[in-house]
């Protein structure tokens, strides 16, 4: 079994309700957790080059200031919500200690592969061309057709991780529950 790295995907809110009712969260998000006893910078400096970790599936690369505190949580939301962090915290009880990061893409409502990857080395090509190589920290292959997970597909519930020993490819690694953005 592939073991997840120091940072893993803990919660996925991939399909919020089209018309959220009172108390329902109207935006999609990923919740990342740092399971180590040290803060994790999501930006790597290697020799004279720097590169952010990335999440494949939502077209996202972390920037130099992105880090997750030891044992802490980070919310990753759509770039369309940038600048609204205070309002999101107030409306949904997200602790002030939880950092936000922003992705360009969108979570698929049908399911997809999300891969959290850390750059570990690069190769200098011709001119300014650089080829980066990545270690996988975590990967999830979620699906709206998972048995028993229908409430996460547009009905106001999220997928929440229950198996932390391996990457989250199987439905048995998840449960459906009310959203808890930024709260372990």
C-alpha positions as CSV (number, residue, x, y, z in Angstrom):
1,X,0.0,0.0,0.0
2,X,1.2,3.5,-0.7
3,X,1.6,5.5,2.5
4,X,0.5,9.1,2.5
5,X,3.1,11.7,3.2
6,X,3.2,14.3,5.9
7,X,0.3,16.2,4.4
8,X,-2.9,14.5,3.3
9,X,-6.3,15.4,2.0
10,X,-8.7,15.1,4.9
11,X,-12.0,16.5,3.6
12,X,-13.5,17.1,0.2
13,X,-16.6,19.2,-0.5
14,X,-16.8,18.7,-4.2
15,X,-20.5,19.3,-4.9
16,X,-22.2,21.9,-2.8
17,X,-26.0,22.2,-3.2
18,X,-27.2,24.3,-6.1
19,X,-29.5,26.2,-3.7
20,X,-27.9,26.0,-0.2
21,X,-30.3,26.1,2.7
22,X,-29.5,27.9,5.9
23,X,-26.3,26.6,7.5
24,X,-25.1,24.8,4.4
25,X,-21.8,25.8,3.0
26,X,-22.1,27.3,-0.5
27,X,-18.6,26.7,-1.8
28,X,-16.4,23.8,-2.6
29,X,-13.1,23.1,-0.8
30,X,-10.3,20.7,0.1
31,X,-9.0,20.4,3.6
32,X,-5.3,19.5,4.0
33,X,-3.9,18.2,7.2
34,X,-0.2,18.2,8.3
35,X,0.2,15.1,10.4
36,X,3.8,15.8,11.4
37,X,5.1,17.6,14.5
38,X,6.7,20.3,12.5
39,X,5.3,23.0,10.2
40,X,5.4,22.0,6.5
41,X,6.3,24.6,4.0
42,X,4.5,23.9,0.7
43,X,7.4,25.5,-1.2
44,X,10.7,23.9,-1.8
45,X,14.1,25.5,-2.4
46,X,16.5,23.2,-4.1
47,X,20.0,24.5,-5.0
48,X,19.2,27.8,-6.8
49,X,15.7,26.9,-7.9
50,X,12.3,27.0,-6.1
51,X,9.0,25.3,-6.7
52,X,5.7,24.9,-4.9
53,X,3.9,21.7,-4.1
54,X,1.0,21.1,-6.4
55,X,-2.5,19.6,-6.5
56,X,-3.2,17.9,-9.8
57,X,-6.9,17.8,-10.6
58,X,-7.5,21.5,-9.7
59,X,-4.6,23.1,-11.5
60,X,-2.9,24.4,-8.4
61,X,0.6,25.2,-7.3
62,X,1.4,26.6,-3.8
63,X,3.3,29.8,-3.4
64,X,6.3,30.7,-1.2
65,X,4.3,31.8,1.8
66,X,2.0,28.7,2.0
67,X,2.7,26.5,5.0
68,X,0.7,24.3,7.3
69,X,1.4,24.5,11.1
70,X,2.5,21.3,13.0
71,X,-0.6,19.1,13.4
72,X,-2.6,21.9,11.6
73,X,-5.1,22.3,8.8
74,X,-5.2,24.4,5.6
75,X,-8.3,25.1,3.5
76,X,-7.9,25.1,-0.3
77,X,-10.7,26.9,-2.1
78,X,-11.4,28.5,-5.5
79,X,-9.5,31.6,-6.5
80,X,-12.9,33.3,-6.9
81,X,-13.0,33.5,-3.0
82,X,-9.7,35.2,-2.6
83,X,-10.1,38.3,-0.4
84,X,-13.2,36.8,1.3
85,X,-11.3,34.8,4.0
86,X,-12.6,36.9,6.9
87,X,-16.2,36.6,5.8
88,X,-15.8,32.8,5.3
89,X,-14.3,32.4,8.8
90,X,-17.1,34.4,10.4
91,X,-19.9,32.6,8.4
92,X,-18.6,29.1,8.9
93,X,-16.7,29.1,12.2
94,X,-13.3,28.6,10.5
95,X,-10.6,29.2,13.1
96,X,-8.2,32.2,12.5
97,X,-5.2,29.8,12.7
98,X,-6.3,28.0,9.5
99,X,-4.5,29.3,6.5
100,X,-6.2,29.5,3.0
101,X,-4.7,28.7,-0.4
102,X,-6.4,29.1,-3.7
103,X,-6.8,26.9,-6.8
104,X,-7.6,27.9,-10.4
105,X,-9.7,25.0,-11.4
106,X,-12.9,23.4,-10.1
107,X,-13.5,20.1,-8.3
108,X,-15.4,17.7,-10.6
109,X,-19.0,16.9,-9.4
110,X,-18.6,13.4,-10.9
111,X,-15.3,12.4,-9.4
112,X,-11.6,12.7,-10.2
113,X,-8.1,12.0,-9.2
114,X,-6.6,14.6,-6.9
115,X,-2.8,14.2,-6.3
116,X,-0.9,16.2,-3.8
117,X,2.7,16.3,-4.9
118,X,6.0,17.7,-3.4
119,X,8.9,18.7,-5.7
120,X,12.0,16.8,-4.7
121,X,14.5,17.5,-7.5
122,X,14.9,19.0,-11.0
123,X,16.9,18.7,-14.1
124,X,18.2,21.7,-16.0
125,X,17.4,21.4,-19.7
126,X,18.5,23.6,-22.6
127,X,18.3,27.3,-21.9
128,X,15.8,28.1,-19.1
129,X,13.9,24.9,-19.4
130,X,13.6,23.0,-16.1
131,X,12.1,19.5,-15.5
132,X,10.8,19.0,-11.9
133,X,10.3,15.6,-10.3
134,X,7.7,15.0,-7.6
135,X,7.1,12.7,-4.6
136,X,3.4,11.9,-3.9
137,X,2.3,13.0,-0.5
138,X,-1.3,11.9,-1.0
139,X,-3.8,11.0,-3.8
140,X,-7.5,10.6,-3.8
141,X,-9.7,9.1,-6.5
142,X,-13.2,10.1,-5.4
143,X,-16.4,9.3,-7.3
144,X,-20.1,10.3,-7.1
145,X,-20.9,6.7,-7.7
146,X,-19.3,5.4,-4.5
147,X,-21.8,3.2,-2.7
148,X,-23.3,4.9,0.4
149,X,-21.8,8.3,-0.5
150,X,-24.7,9.8,-2.4
151,X,-25.3,12.6,0.2
152,X,-21.9,14.1,-0.7
153,X,-23.1,14.6,-4.3
154,X,-25.0,17.9,-4.1
155,X,-26.9,17.3,-0.8
156,X,-24.7,19.4,1.6
157,X,-22.4,16.7,2.9
158,X,-18.6,16.2,2.5
159,X,-16.3,13.2,2.1
160,X,-14.2,12.9,5.3
161,X,-11.2,10.8,5.7
162,X,-11.3,7.8,8.1
163,X,-8.3,5.8,7.0
164,X,-5.0,7.6,7.3
165,X,-2.7,4.7,6.7
166,X,-2.7,4.8,2.9
167,X,-3.7,7.1,0.1
168,X,-7.4,7.7,-0.3
169,X,-8.3,5.7,-3.4
170,X,-10.9,3.5,-1.9
171,X,-14.4,4.5,-0.7
172,X,-13.6,2.6,2.5
173,X,-11.1,5.4,3.3
174,X,-14.0,7.9,3.6
175,X,-17.3,8.6,5.2
176,X,-20.1,11.2,4.5
177,X,-20.7,13.8,7.1
178,X,-21.6,17.5,7.6
179,X,-19.0,19.9,6.5
180,X,-16.3,20.9,9.0
181,X,-14.0,23.3,7.2
182,X,-10.8,23.9,9.1
183,X,-11.8,21.8,12.1
184,X,-10.3,18.4,12.9
